[in-house]
Amino acid sequence: MKVCIAYMHGKPVMLELRDDIAHIDDEPQPIKNLSNETLQAFSDSISAIPYSADPGYDALVNAKRAAFIVDLLAKAVGDDCVSKLTHILDHVHYDVMEYLGETGDNDA
């Protein structure tokens, strides 16, 4: 199963489990105790959000993605994997904070 855990620079960041090894954008990552059931539960939680063209929809999806990435961080092994997940989390979190007007980028 393959799930989108973020959008960075307009491109989806995909997480996939192959032979019990996690891959982020086709690169193997040491994330322990990750299962297809976990990926399915995450996918189901995203699918359960009624689609809307409102920007709040994207913010809610990204909030769920951020929570999932935090869970992945708890299972990550090694500095490189933690760094990659943290970088992805930073992007997703920023998108949520931007929607909430909390980025400090406003001229108001």
SVG drawing of the C-alpha trace seen along z (x, -y; Angstrom):
<svg xmlns="http://www.w3.org/2000/svg" viewBox="-18 -46 40 55">
<polyline fill="none" stroke="black" stroke-width="0.4" points="0.0,0.0 1.2,-3.5 0.0,-6.6 0.6,-10.3 2.1,-11.8 2.7,-15.3 3.0,-17.6 6.4,-19.4 7.1,-21.8 3.9,-20.7 4.8,-17.0 3.4,-14.3 5.6,-12.5 4.7,-8.9 5.2,-6.3 5.0,-2.7 5.7,0.6 7.5,3.2 8.5,6.5 8.0,5.0 10.4,2.2 9.2,-1.4 10.0,-3.5 9.6,-7.3 9.7,-8.3 11.2,-4.9 14.1,-5.3 14.2,-2.6 13.8,-4.1 14.3,-2.4 10.9,-2.8 10.1,0.1 6.8,1.7 5.1,0.2 2.3,2.3 -0.1,2.3 -2.8,2.0 -1.3,-1.2 -1.1,-2.6 -4.7,-1.6 -5.9,-3.2 -4.1,-6.4 -5.6,-6.3 -9.0,-5.7 -8.7,-8.6 -7.9,-10.9 -10.7,-9.5 -13.2,-10.0 -12.8,-13.8 -15.6,-15.0 -13.9,-16.8 -14.3,-20.5 -12.6,-23.1 -12.3,-25.2 -8.7,-25.8 -9.8,-24.4 -10.0,-20.9 -6.3,-21.0 -5.4,-22.3 -7.4,-19.4 -5.8,-16.8 -2.4,-18.3 -3.1,-18.2 -3.9,-14.5 -0.7,-14.0 1.3,-15.8 0.0,-13.6 0.8,-10.5 4.3,-11.8 4.8,-12.4 3.9,-8.7 6.4,-7.7 9.1,-9.7 8.5,-7.6 9.3,-4.5 12.1,-5.9 15.7,-4.6 18.7,-6.7 19.5,-10.3 19.0,-10.3 15.4,-8.9 14.6,-11.2 15.9,-14.2 13.9,-13.2 10.7,-12.8 11.3,-16.1 11.9,-17.9 8.6,-16.6 6.8,-17.4 8.1,-21.0 6.5,-21.5 3.1,-19.9 3.1,-21.9 3.9,-25.1 1.0,-24.6 -1.4,-24.2 0.0,-27.2 -0.2,-29.3 -3.9,-28.5 -4.4,-29.5 -2.5,-32.7 0.2,-31.8 3.3,-32.0 4.1,-35.6 4.2,-36.2 1.2,-38.5 1.8,-42.2 -1.1,-43.1"/>
</svg>
